[in-house]
């Protein structure tokens, strides 16, 4: 396959593609993002598509991930105080992780959305402080990364692990990337 362009600077997405043996280059895009709390699937698909189109290359892949709980979208926190607030709100709760994926290849632009459920452990303030000190929460939807010390905060999950990391594998198969 031709070398793929990843329209994302996410180290988690790059890790997934590298582990799958996909040859790719990374391109940063500054596409505007939307937040539609009553349409989390529409939010991530629209944002992935915007990133893909801002990239301007083919074949290219883009994705957008959010955490959704109680009608609220948890994207990347603005600061550490907001990151800790996110973790407090999600403590002991089950939330949904949505990832929209957009790909431009032989068939033009294709989009899809994946969903996983994640249940957090009940977190104390010291648990939250320890997690925030260990992980860079400002670069993570919902202020957490299941792949980086996720065992400290995540009790269980359903769905695709890679989706929770930010790039589900199943759509990559569907698009013919792997």
N, C-alpha and C positions, 0 to 999 in steps of 0.2 A: 504494500500500500504506500501511497505518497505520504510524505511527512505531514503530520497533522499540526494545525495551529491551535493552541489552547488559549482562548480568550479569557484568561484568569491568572492571577498571580498567587492563587491559593496553593500553599505547599501540600495540603492534603489531596487536592485534585491531581497535582503533579505526581505525588507519591502513588496514587492509584494507577494512573496511566503508565508510569514507569514499571510498576510491579506486573502490569499486564503485557509489558513488552512493546508498548506503542511508542513509536518515534514521534516526537513533537517538539515544537518551539513554543515559548510563552510570549504572549503579547498582552500588555496592559491596555485596558479600555476604560474610558471615563464616561460610560453610558449612564444617562439619568435612570434612576430606579423609581418604581412605583411601590406603594404599600396599600393594598386593598384588604383590610381586616376581615371583610365578609367573603372574600374570595382568595384564600391563600394559594390555591392551585394557579389561579389566574395571575397572581402576583409573581410567583417564581417563573412561570412560563414567559410572561411579558418581559421580566428582567433578563432572563437568559437570552431571549430573542434580541433584546436591545443591545446586550453585550456582543452577541454574535455579529449583528449588523454593523456595530461600531468598529469591529475588528477589520472588516473589509477584505478578508482573505478566504480562500477555499482550498482544500477542505479545512474546516474550522469547527471547533466545539466550544460551547460556553455553557455555564450552569449558574444557577442561583439557588441558595438554600435559606430557608427560614425555619424557625421554631414557631409553632402555633399552639396557643393554649387559651381557653376561655374567651375566644373571639379576639384575641390580641396577637399581633405579629411581633415576635422577638427577633430582630435582626442583630446586627453588630452593636454592642453598647457603645455609647459616646465616651464614657469614662469609667473608672473603677467603681465609683459609687453606683452607677447604673448597672454595671456587671454584677455586683453583689446583690442589688435589688432583684435582678432577673433570677439569680440563683435562689434567693429567698422565696420568690413567688413560685418557682418550679419545684421546690423542696417537697418531697413526698407525693408529687403529682405525676400523672401520665400526660405527656404532651405529644404532639405530632410534629415530625420533621418532614417538610416538603422540599423536594429538589426538582426544579425545572431544568430540563436539558434541551439545548438547541444545537442543531448540527446543520451545516451546509456542505453538501457533497454532490454526488451525481444527480440526485433527485431534487435538488433545490434545498430550501430550508425545511427541516423537519423539527418538530418539538414534541416533548412528552413530559410527564410529571410522575415522580415516584413518591411513595409515602411510607413512613415507618413510625411506629409508636415507641416512645422512650419513657420509662418510669424512673424517676429520681429516688434516691435514698432520702430519708429525712435528714436534712442537713442542719447542724448547729452553726452558730456564728464562727466558731473556731474551724469547723470543716470548710466553710466558705472562705475564710481568710487563708487557710492553708492551700486550698485549691487555686485561688486567685494569685497567690504568691508563686505557685509552681507553673501555671499555664498563662499564656498571654490571652486573656479573655476578650480583649478589645477587637481581635481579628476573627471572632467566632460568633456565628448566629446563636443567640441564646446564651452567650458568654461561656460556652463550654466546647470541648473537643473530646468526643468519645474515644479517640485513638491516643490521646495524650492524657494519661492519668484519669481516664474515664471511670476506672474502677473505684475511684474515690467518691464519685457522686451518682453513678448510674447503677440502679438495682437490676434492671432488665430492659430488654427491647424486643420488638418484633419487627420483621421486615429486614431489608438488606442493610448490613453493617456499613457498606460503602456509601449507601444513601445518607446515612447519618453523618458520615465523614464529608459528604458534599458532592459525590459523583457516583450515582448508581451504575452498576455494571450492566444490568439487563438492557437498558437503552443502547449502550455501546454495541452490544451484540446485534440488536435490531437495526442499527444504523450501518452495520457491517464494518465497524472500526476494529473489532476483535473477532 
